Amino acid sequence: MRFKMMALIAATMFTVPALAATPAQDSPQPPKDKKICRREPVTGSIVPYKSVCHTRSEWVSIDADNARTVDSMTSGRPTATSRP
């Protein structure tokens, strides 16, 4: 019984990657701007996280803006979005 189970596991390990490597020609391409949700912490709330959803391109823009803000804060230069 144990040998049969090991043989079955070994067979699936070698066939599943081969099936996954062949692209399906009939399936449509997923949309590039599909919604992505992230969990963000909430300060001062009993509920520790809230879900924030944006498209992929919006998240790229948000992440780039956040990186610019961190860079400017660590280098001492003001950002375009900072207020006096």
MOQUI-V574695 format. One record per backbone hydrogen bond with DSSP energy under -1.0 kcal/mol. NH is the residue of the N-H (numbers start at 0). CO is the residue of the C=O. Records with the same first field share a line. If there is no record, write none. Layout:
NH = CO, CO
This chain:
4 = 0
5 = 1
6 = 2
7 = 3
8 = 4
9 = 5
10 = 6
11 = 7
12 = 8
13 = 9
14 = 10
15 = 11
18 = 14
19 = 15
20 = 16
35 = 53
37 = 51
39 = 49
41 = 47
49 = 39
51 = 37
53 = 35
58 = 54
59 = 55
60 = 56
61 = 57
62 = 58
63 = 59
64 = 60
65 = 61
66 = 62
67 = 63
68 = 64
69 = 65
70 = 66
71 = 67
72 = 68
73 = 69
74 = 70
75 = 71
